[in-house]
Amino acid sequence: MGDSGKSSRSVAAGPLRRVNRGIMSVWMGWGTRVLPFADVATEDLPLSRLLRLSLIQVSVGVSLVLLAGTLNRVMIVELGVPATLVGVMLALPLLFAPFRALIGFRSDRHQSALGWRRVPFIFRGTMLQFGGLAMMPFALLVLAGAGQSSTAPAWIGQAAAGIAFLLVGAGVHITQTVGLALATDQAPESAHPNIVGLMYSMLLIGMILAALLFGAALADFSHGRLIQVIQGTAVITFVLNVSALWKQEARNTSRPEEVERTFQQSWALYAAEAHAVRRLVAVALGTLAFSMEDILLEPYGGQMLGLGVGDTTKLTATFAGGGLLGFALASRILSRGFDPFRMATIGALIGIPAFVMVIASAPLQQVPMFVAGVALIGFGGGLFGHGTLTATMNYAPKDQIGLALGSWGAAQATAAGVGAALGGFLRDVVNPAGLALPWQPAATGYILVYSLEIMLLIATLATMLPLLHSGRRAPA
């Protein structure tokens, strides 16, 4: 009886297995053609492993939204912290941006007792990120003088909050830099465009999901809820990063003899390569051009076009959607051998009419033109970022991948932070008194920033022209 039951079940399971295999075959064939990153996988580097590695980018996105978005508003509105002090706290993580090149260099040369190069750095960055988030809610409450902490000296809250922001910033820069280097180590050069697209799409997806979740969790604000949300974020980032690292880097216990170089020597060697410094200058200029409007688009829409809070909040999704589309399209085109410098140039070119549309929307009172301009800014920025990072991956010497990606990250992150701060400063200091203008006087500061971004994009294009004619390096 038992044998006949097993036999009947195996007979019934046979057609089911064939149906499942057929469905999976159709899905994989369709997915490779339609999904922009499905063909990044190889036999040695399956898509599931790449998706798991990209969880590092998700944790980075969650931390960035918490710091620059959620806590920005909570500290000023709910906790009553002065806006100037909030600005200083949010700028502290940028102090580590220039050190990304050094971090990448150290991960290139390091070999732990267990035979890993990248994993120890990502784990250390994860612990810094976790530690900063774990202490942050209590530091913020002391900073705001909430409850019994109102009797404590002000410097205690300021120092504790500053340390928390510094730890999170250091963790984010370390994990993102070395995570990208680890992905580059494992993927062939032909897969670099799709690697970039996948990693940064996951970053944007993490930011969008985090913004929605933080908004819902803090809808009924209380000090206890703030502690739960931030410490919950600490646990989530730890789990995501550890899951991402699991069995990603092969151990190499042999210690080959290598010529030891200092960071200065390695940097001099890297900078001596053709157009290496020019690439970094182009990254800095282009990123500056695409980031000065970051904190201005929503108030511009509300103040100049009369958009409500809900409508301006949707601009973040519009901008992110444009960026996702840019990354997806760039991944598909670059994976077919298109020049990444040319892709970055196209992104910068798209940014020029995008900012013109945003500028013209105020005097014309055209909301659809403004929304389309915002989407195009995200789209152009996605093409530019993808092109420059893919070029950096392709041109990086095999023994300097971490240094090359760290240099790109240092230029990009520093320029993005400076751009956001500079945009807000220029908007506030411009005084159009006594000038006859074809738009509302209050729009002058915004329009000055957007016009400066157009000029920076033109400077970016001029910087990149020699790169278009430099030829593609043959794979090592």
C-alpha positions in Angstrom: 0.0 0.0 0.0 2.8 2.4 0.9 4.8 1.6 -2.3 1.7 2.1 -4.5 1.1 5.5 -2.8 4.6 6.6 -3.4 4.4 5.4 -7.0 1.2 7.3 -7.6 2.6 10.5 -6.1 5.8 10.3 -8.2 3.7 9.7 -11.4 1.6 12.8 -10.5 4.7 14.8 -9.6 6.3 14.1 -13.0 4.0 16.4 -15.1 4.0 19.0 -12.4 7.8 19.2 -12.5 7.7 19.5 -16.3 5.2 22.3 -16.0 7.3 24.1 -13.4 10.4 23.8 -15.6 8.5 25.1 -18.6 7.3 28.1 -16.6 10.8 28.9 -15.3 12.2 28.6 -18.8 9.7 31.0 -20.1 10.2 33.4 -17.2 14.0 33.4 -17.5 13.9 33.9 -21.2 11.4 36.7 -21.0 13.2 38.3 -18.0 16.5 38.4 -19.8 15.0 40.3 -22.7 12.7 42.7 -20.7 14.3 43.2 -17.2 17.2 45.6 -17.5 19.6 43.8 -15.2 18.5 40.1 -15.7 21.4 39.4 -18.1 24.0 40.6 -15.6 24.2 37.1 -14.1 26.8 34.5 -15.2 27.3 30.8 -14.3 29.9 31.9 -11.7 27.9 34.9 -10.5 24.2 34.1 -10.4 21.6 36.9 -10.2 20.5 35.8 -6.7 24.0 36.4 -5.4 24.2 39.8 -7.1 20.8 40.8 -5.7 22.0 39.8 -2.2 25.2 41.9 -2.6 23.1 44.9 -3.6 21.4 44.8 -0.2 24.4 46.9 0.9 23.0 49.7 -1.4 19.5 49.3 0.1 20.9 49.8 3.6 22.8 52.9 2.4 19.6 54.3 0.9 17.7 53.7 4.1 20.4 55.6 6.1 20.5 58.5 3.7 16.8 59.0 3.8 16.8 58.8 7.6 19.5 61.4 7.9 18.8 63.9 5.2 15.0 63.5 5.0 13.2 62.2 8.1 15.5 63.5 10.8 16.0 66.8 9.0 12.3 67.6 9.6 12.0 65.9 13.0 14.9 67.8 14.5 13.6 71.2 13.4 9.9 70.8 13.8 9.2 68.2 16.5 12.4 68.5 18.6 12.9 72.3 18.1 16.6 72.1 17.3 17.9 75.3 15.6 18.1 74.9 11.8 21.8 76.0 11.7 22.7 73.2 14.2 20.7 70.7 12.1 22.6 71.8 9.0 25.9 71.3 10.8 24.9 67.8 11.9 23.7 66.7 8.5 27.0 68.0 7.0 29.2 65.9 9.3 28.9 62.7 7.3 30.4 64.5 4.4 33.7 64.8 6.3 34.4 61.2 5.4 33.6 61.5 1.7 37.2 62.6 0.6 38.6 59.5 2.4 36.8 57.1 0.1 39.8 56.8 -2.1 42.0 55.9 0.9 39.4 53.3 2.0 39.3 51.8 -1.4 43.1 51.7 -1.5 43.3 49.9 1.9 40.8 47.3 0.7 42.9 46.7 -2.4 46.0 45.9 -0.3 44.5 44.3 2.8 44.4 40.6 3.5 43.0 39.4 6.8 44.1 36.3 8.6 41.0 34.5 7.1 42.1 35.4 3.6 39.6 38.2 2.9 40.3 41.7 1.4 36.9 43.4 1.1 34.7 41.6 3.7 36.5 43.0 6.8 36.1 46.6 5.6 32.4 46.1 4.9 31.9 44.5 8.3 33.7 47.4 10.1 31.6 49.9 8.2 28.5 48.0 9.1 29.4 48.1 12.8 30.1 51.9 12.6 26.7 52.4 10.9 24.9 50.2 13.4 26.6 51.9 16.4 25.8 55.4 15.2 22.2 54.6 14.6 21.9 52.8 17.9 23.0 55.8 20.0 21.4 58.5 17.7 17.9 58.7 19.2 19.1 59.2 22.7 21.7 61.7 21.6 19.0 63.7 19.7 16.7 63.8 22.7 19.5 65.1 24.8 20.4 67.6 22.1 16.7 68.8 22.1 16.7 69.0 25.9 13.7 66.6 26.1 12.6 65.2 29.5 15.2 65.0 32.3 18.0 65.9 29.9 16.9 69.5 29.9 19.2 70.1 32.9 22.3 68.6 31.1 24.9 70.9 29.6 24.2 71.7 25.9 27.6 70.5 24.8 26.8 66.9 25.8 23.9 66.6 23.4 25.8 68.3 20.7 28.8 66.1 21.1 26.8 62.9 21.3 24.7 63.8 18.3 27.8 64.8 16.3 29.5 61.5 17.1 26.4 59.6 16.1 26.2 61.3 12.7 29.9 60.9 12.1 29.7 57.2 12.8 26.8 56.7 10.4 28.5 58.7 7.7 31.7 56.8 8.1 29.9 53.5 7.9 27.9 54.5 4.8 31.0 55.6 2.9 33.0 52.5 3.8 30.3 50.0 3.0 29.3 51.6 -0.3 32.8 52.1 -1.6 34.1 48.6 -0.7 30.8 47.0 -1.7 31.1 48.4 -5.2 34.7 47.2 -5.3 33.6 43.7 -4.3 31.0 43.6 -7.0 33.6 44.7 -9.6 36.0 42.0 -8.4 33.6 39.3 -9.2 32.0 40.5 -12.5 33.6 40.4 -15.9 34.1 43.8 -17.6 31.2 43.1 -20.0 28.8 43.0 -17.0 30.0 46.3 -15.4 27.1 48.4 -16.9 24.5 46.1 -15.5 26.3 45.9 -12.2 26.2 49.7 -11.9 22.5 49.8 -12.9 21.5 47.1 -10.5 23.4 48.6 -7.5 22.1 52.1 -7.9 18.6 51.1 -8.8 18.6 49.2 -5.5 19.9 52.3 -3.8 16.9 54.4 -5.2 14.4 51.6 -4.4 15.8 51.5 -0.8 15.4 55.3 -0.5 11.8 55.2 -1.8 10.7 52.4 0.5 12.4 53.9 3.5 10.7 57.3 2.9 7.3 55.6 2.8 8.0 53.5 5.9 9.5 56.3 7.9 6.5 58.5 7.0 4.0 55.9 8.1 5.9 55.0 11.3 6.3 58.6 12.5 2.8 59.8 11.5 1.9 59.8 15.3 5.2 61.2 16.6 6.4 60.6 20.1 9.9 60.3 21.6 9.4 56.6 22.2 8.4 56.1 18.6 11.5 58.0 17.4 13.7 55.7 19.5 12.0 52.6 18.0 12.2 53.8 14.4 15.9 54.8 14.5 17.1 51.7 16.5 14.9 49.5 14.2 16.8 51.0 11.3 20.1 50.1 13.0 19.0 46.5 13.2 17.7 46.5 9.6 21.0 47.9 8.2 23.0 45.3 10.2 20.8 42.4 8.9 20.9 43.7 5.3 24.7 44.1 5.2 25.5 40.8 6.9 23.1 39.0 4.5 24.8 40.7 1.6 28.2 39.5 2.7 27.4 35.9 3.2 29.7 33.7 1.0 30.4 36.6 -1.4 34.2 36.8 -1.3 36.4 33.7 -1.7 39.1 33.2 0.9 42.7 33.3 -0.2 45.1 32.2 2.5 48.2 32.4 0.4 50.2 35.5 0.7 52.0 36.3 -2.5 55.0 38.6 -2.4 53.9 42.1 -3.6 55.6 45.4 -3.9 54.3 47.4 -1.1 53.2 50.9 -2.1 52.0 53.8 0.1 48.7 55.5 -0.7 50.6 58.5 -2.1 52.6 56.2 -4.4 49.5 54.4 -5.5 47.6 57.6 -6.1 50.5 59.0 -8.2 50.5 55.9 -10.3 46.7 56.0 -10.8 46.7 59.8 -11.5 49.5 59.3 -14.1 47.1 57.2 -16.3 45.7 59.0 -19.3 42.7 61.2 -18.4 42.4 59.7 -14.9 42.3 63.2 -13.2 40.1 64.6 -16.0 37.5 61.9 -15.4 37.4 62.9 -11.7 37.0 66.6 -12.6 34.1 65.7 -15.0 32.5 63.6 -12.2 32.8 66.5 -9.7 31.5 69.1 -12.1 28.6 67.0 -13.4 27.5 65.9 -9.9 27.7 69.5 -8.7 25.5 70.5 -11.6 22.9 67.8 -10.9 22.8 68.3 -7.1 22.5 72.0 -6.4 18.7 71.8 -6.9 18.3 68.9 -4.4 16.8 71.0 -1.6 15.2 73.6 -3.8 12.8 71.8 -6.1 10.0 71.2 -3.5 10.0 74.8 -2.1 10.2 76.2 -5.7 7.1 74.2 -6.7 5.2 75.3 -3.6 6.3 78.9 -3.5 6.3 79.7 -7.3 3.7 77.3 -8.7 1.3 77.0 -5.7 1.7 73.3 -5.3 0.5 71.7 -2.0 2.6 69.7 0.4 1.3 66.4 -1.0 2.1 67.5 -4.6 5.6 68.6 -3.8 6.3 65.4 -1.9 5.5 63.5 -5.0 8.3 65.3 -6.8 10.8 63.0 -4.9 9.2 60.0 -6.5 9.2 61.8 -9.9 12.9 62.6 -9.6 13.7 59.0 -8.4 11.6 57.5 -11.2 13.5 59.5 -13.8 16.8 58.3 -12.2 15.6 54.7 -12.3 14.6 54.9 -15.9 18.0 56.5 -16.7 19.9 53.7 -14.9 17.8 51.0 -16.6 18.2 52.5 -20.1 21.9 53.1 -19.6 22.5 49.5 -18.4 20.7 48.1 -21.5 22.7 50.3 -23.9 26.1 50.1 -22.3 25.9 46.3 -22.0 25.9 46.2 -25.8 29.3 48.0 -26.0 28.2 51.7 -26.1 30.9 54.1 -24.9 30.2 55.1 -21.2 31.7 58.5 -21.7 29.3 59.2 -24.5 26.4 58.0 -22.3 27.6 60.5 -19.6 27.8 63.2 -22.2 24.2 62.5 -23.3 23.1 62.7 -19.6 24.7 66.1 -19.2 23.1 67.3 -22.5 19.7 66.2 -21.3 20.2 68.2 -18.1 20.4 71.5 -19.9 16.9 71.6 -21.4 15.6 70.0 -18.2 16.8 73.0 -16.1 15.5 75.4 -18.8 12.0 73.8 -18.4 12.2 74.2 -14.6 13.2 77.9 -15.0 10.5 78.7 -17.5 7.7 77.0 -15.6 7.6 79.8 -13.0 7.0 82.8 -15.3 4.7 80.7 -17.5 3.0 79.1 -14.5 3.2 75.7 -16.2 3.1 72.9 -13.6 3.3 70.1 -16.2 6.4 71.7 -17.6 7.9 71.8 -14.1 7.1 68.2 -13.4 8.6 67.1 -16.8 11.7 69.1 -16.1 12.1 67.4 -12.7 11.8 64.0 -14.3 14.3 64.9 -17.0 16.8 66.1 -14.3 16.6 62.7 -12.6 16.8 60.9 -16.0 19.9 62.9 -17.1 21.6 62.5 -13.8 21.0 58.7 -14.0 22.6 58.5 -17.4 25.5 60.7 -16.3 26.2 58.8 -13.0 25.9 55.4 -14.7 28.2 56.4 -17.5 31.0 57.9 -15.3 30.9 55.0 -12.8 30.9 52.3 -15.6 33.9 54.1 -17.2 35.7 54.1 -13.9 35.1 50.4 -13.5 36.3 49.6 -17.0 39.4 51.7 -16.8 40.5 50.8 -13.3 43.7 48.7 -13.1 43.1 45.3 -11.7 45.1 46.0 -8.5 43.6 49.4 -8.0 39.9 48.8 -8.3 39.1 50.0 -4.8 41.2 53.1 -5.2 39.6 54.0 -8.5 36.0 53.5 -7.2 36.9 55.2 -4.0 38.2 58.2 -6.0 35.0 58.3 -8.0 32.9 58.1 -4.8 35.0 60.8 -3.1 34.5 63.2 -6.0 30.8 62.3 -6.4 29.8 62.4 -2.7 31.8 65.6 -1.9 30.4 67.4 -4.9 26.8 66.3 -4.1 27.1 67.6 -0.5 28.8 70.9 -1.5 26.2 71.3 -4.3 23.2 71.0 -2.0 24.7 73.4 0.6 25.8 75.9 -2.1 22.4 75.8 -3.7 20.6 76.6 -0.5 23.1 79.4 0.3 22.8 81.1 -3.0 19.0 80.9 -3.0 19.0 82.7 0.4 21.5 85.5 -0.3 20.2 86.7 -3.6 18.3 90.0 -3.3 16.6 91.1 -6.5 15.5 94.5 -5.0 15.2 97.2 -7.6 15.5 94.9 -10.6 12.9 94.6 -13.3 12.4 90.9 -13.8 10.0 88.8 -16.0 9.2 86.6 -13.0 8.3 86.9 -9.3 11.1 88.5 -7.3 11.1 85.5 -4.9 12.0 83.2 -7.8 15.3 85.0 -8.5 17.4 83.0 -6.1 16.0 79.7 -7.4 16.6 80.7 -11.1 20.1 81.9 -10.3 20.9 78.4 -9.0 19.3 76.6 -11.9 21.2 78.9 -14.4 24.5 78.2 -12.6 23.7 74.5 -13.0 23.3 74.9 -16.7 26.7 76.6 -16.9 28.3 73.8 -14.9 26.8 71.3 -17.3 28.4 73.1 -20.2 31.7 73.1 -18.3 31.2 69.3 -17.8 30.7 68.8 -21.5 33.8 70.8 -22.3 35.8 68.7 -19.8 34.5 65.4 -21.3 35.2 66.2 -24.9 38.8 64.8 -24.9 37.4 61.6 -23.1 35.1 61.0 -26.1 38.2 60.7 -28.4 40.5 58.9 -26.0 39.5 55.4 -27.2 38.5 52.5 -25.0 41.1 50.7 -23.0 41.5 47.1 -24.0 40.5 44.7 -21.2 43.3 43.6 -19.0 
